[in-house]
Amino acid sequence: MAQISLRIDDNVKKEAEQACADIGLSMSTAINIYLKKLGREKRIPFEVSVDPFYSDENMAHLRKVIADVESGKAKLTEHELIED
């Protein structure tokens, strides 16, 4: 049996451990499932994409809106929910 050593962010590890615990798996089992599927299918077994919400441009916009609200330059207002 092989051993893999890797570095990940502490928060990523904690969140992944909690998700595995919630599912009833160990982190090792979850990673083994991923690697087996990767090897069998020769592809990453889920969609990999960039969430535009977290783009630098959008995050800068959100920081500006928050600063405007906090400084009183902008005001949050309620609106009606629009249903499709």
Rosetta silent file (secondary structure, phi, psi, omega in degrees, C-alpha in Angstrom):
SEQUENCE: MAQISLRIDDNVKKEAEQACADIGLSMSTAINIYLKKLGREKRIPFEVSVDPFYSDENMAHLRKVIADVESGKAKLTEHELIED
SCORE:     score description
SCORE:     0.000 S_00000001
   1 L     0.000  137.365 -177.895    0.000    0.000    0.000 S_00000001
   2 L   -92.697  156.539  176.453    1.328    3.474   -0.935 S_00000001
   3 L  -120.317  136.760  179.115    1.334    6.567    1.234 S_00000001
   4 L  -114.715  136.134  175.865    0.716   10.094   -0.102 S_00000001
   5 L  -119.497  130.877  179.614    1.833   13.246    1.684 S_00000001
   6 L  -147.305  160.374  179.347    0.403   16.619    0.699 S_00000001
   7 L  -109.099  132.921  175.170   -0.037   20.126    2.048 S_00000001
   8 L  -139.647  159.363  177.998   -3.435   21.798    2.251 S_00000001
   9 L   -60.224  141.822 -179.101   -4.837   24.835    4.001 S_00000001
  10 H   -56.683  -42.490 -178.625   -5.876   24.136    7.614 S_00000001
  11 H   -67.695  -37.463  177.472   -9.449   25.336    7.013 S_00000001
  12 H   -61.169  -43.766 -179.893   -9.813   23.180    3.896 S_00000001
  13 H   -63.297  -46.300 -179.048   -8.712   20.158    5.928 S_00000001
  14 H   -61.532  -44.983 -179.642  -11.076   20.920    8.809 S_00000001
  15 H   -65.030  -40.429  179.312  -14.057   21.428    6.481 S_00000001
  16 H   -66.517  -42.291  177.857  -13.253   18.256    4.534 S_00000001
  17 H   -60.666  -41.986  179.946  -12.862   16.237    7.752 S_00000001
  18 H   -65.965  -42.574  178.611  -16.230   17.509    8.986 S_00000001
  19 H   -61.478  -44.006  178.478  -17.905   16.704    5.651 S_00000001
  20 H   -62.527  -43.844  179.300  -16.429   13.196    5.726 S_00000001
  21 H   -61.773  -41.001  179.614  -17.557   12.705    9.333 S_00000001
  22 H   -62.935  -34.520  179.645  -21.067   13.875    8.431 S_00000001
  23 H   -80.952  -23.332 -178.310  -21.168   11.325    5.605 S_00000001
  24 L    95.482   25.218  179.192  -19.679    8.607    7.808 S_00000001
  25 L  -118.940  154.976  169.052  -16.360    8.268    5.971 S_00000001
  26 L   -83.783  160.451  177.122  -12.773    8.765    6.968 S_00000001
  27 H   -60.574  -40.378  179.581  -10.735   11.279    4.997 S_00000001
  28 H   -60.398  -43.794  178.978   -8.579    8.394    3.749 S_00000001
  29 H   -64.110  -43.517  179.790  -11.633    6.519    2.417 S_00000001
  30 H   -61.670  -43.186  179.594  -12.981    9.647    0.698 S_00000001
  31 H   -67.136  -39.010  176.695   -9.634   10.308   -0.998 S_00000001
  32 H   -61.820  -41.209  177.159   -9.389    6.642   -2.053 S_00000001
  33 H   -59.876  -47.242  179.217  -12.866    6.848   -3.618 S_00000001
  34 H   -58.843  -49.924 -176.591  -11.797    9.973   -5.524 S_00000001
  35 H   -65.435  -38.506  176.956   -8.511    8.455   -6.733 S_00000001
  36 H   -62.991  -43.405  179.530  -10.147    5.173   -7.825 S_00000001
  37 H   -66.597  -41.839  177.022  -12.757    7.066   -9.831 S_00000001
  38 H   -58.945  -47.348  179.585  -10.074    9.337  -11.334 S_00000001
  39 H   -65.606  -40.455 -178.288   -8.005    6.325  -12.389 S_00000001
  40 H   -70.627  -42.794 -174.572  -10.982    4.392  -13.757 S_00000001
  41 H   -94.473  -12.686 -178.668  -12.574    7.276  -15.695 S_00000001
  42 L    57.566   38.138  177.414   -9.368    9.164  -16.620 S_00000001
  43 L  -159.225  159.402  173.009  -11.023   12.450  -15.676 S_00000001
  44 L   -70.173  125.578 -170.447  -11.769   14.531  -12.605 S_00000001
  45 L   -80.136   29.511  174.090  -15.101   13.063  -11.479 S_00000001
  46 L  -159.844  162.760 -179.235  -16.831   16.412  -11.002 S_00000001
  47 L   -72.202  134.050  176.334  -17.069   19.721  -12.811 S_00000001
  48 L  -113.953  118.778  179.509  -14.168   22.067  -12.183 S_00000001
  49 L  -151.482  165.563  178.366  -14.925   25.697  -12.845 S_00000001
  50 L   -93.050  128.244  176.866  -14.302   29.135  -11.463 S_00000001
  51 L   -80.757  114.539 -177.000  -17.196   30.633   -9.520 S_00000001
  52 H   -61.636  -19.888  177.870  -17.502   34.194  -10.872 S_00000001
  53 H   -57.855  -36.030 -175.430  -18.838   35.325   -7.500 S_00000001
  54 H   -93.312   11.524  178.561  -15.296   35.060   -6.104 S_00000001
  55 L   -63.647  153.743  179.133  -13.564   36.905   -8.971 S_00000001
  56 H   -56.973  -41.039 -178.547  -11.271   39.767   -7.964 S_00000001
  57 H   -62.780  -46.534 -179.049  -13.558   42.224   -9.762 S_00000001
  58 H   -68.842  -39.361  179.708  -16.713   41.083   -7.946 S_00000001
  59 H   -64.077  -38.964  176.992  -15.001   40.921   -4.557 S_00000001
  60 H   -63.477  -41.891  177.996  -13.742   44.516   -5.031 S_00000001
  61 H   -61.292  -46.201 -179.843  -17.295   45.592   -5.953 S_00000001
  62 H   -63.271  -40.174  177.494  -18.731   43.891   -2.864 S_00000001
  63 H   -61.805  -40.123  178.918  -16.113   45.504   -0.598 S_00000001
  64 H   -65.467  -44.324  179.113  -17.030   48.921   -2.043 S_00000001
  65 H   -61.471  -44.251  178.892  -20.765   48.335   -1.521 S_00000001
  66 H   -61.504  -44.494  179.075  -20.153   47.226    2.078 S_00000001
  67 H   -62.204  -41.274  178.701  -17.964   50.289    2.726 S_00000001
  68 H   -63.171  -41.302  179.059  -20.663   52.561    1.232 S_00000001
  69 H   -66.493  -45.010 -178.273  -23.339   50.997    3.446 S_00000001
  70 H   -65.541  -32.810 -179.168  -21.138   51.211    6.541 S_00000001
  71 H   -86.309   -7.674 -179.657  -20.241   54.866    5.862 S_00000001
  72 L    90.671   -0.844  178.824  -23.862   55.848    5.184 S_00000001
  73 L   -69.227  -26.415  179.950  -23.270   56.629    1.474 S_00000001
  74 L  -130.996  156.914 -178.450  -25.649   53.832    0.499 S_00000001
  75 L  -131.628  136.841  175.710  -28.710   52.361    2.180 S_00000001
  76 L   -82.969  136.290  178.953  -30.099   48.853    2.015 S_00000001
  77 L  -129.314  151.861  176.275  -33.798   48.681    1.219 S_00000001
  78 L   -76.804  153.404  175.107  -36.323   45.866    1.153 S_00000001
  79 L  -142.914  162.892  179.855  -37.866   44.835   -2.130 S_00000001
  80 L   -74.405  143.223  175.438  -40.576   42.486   -3.247 S_00000001
  81 L   -74.667  128.899 -179.967  -39.605   38.936   -4.136 S_00000001
  82 L   -99.341  123.662 -179.932  -40.080   38.320   -7.840 S_00000001
  83 L  -100.702  141.952  175.129  -41.265   34.829   -8.724 S_00000001
  84 L   -80.776    0.000    0.000  -40.746   33.209  -12.112 S_00000001
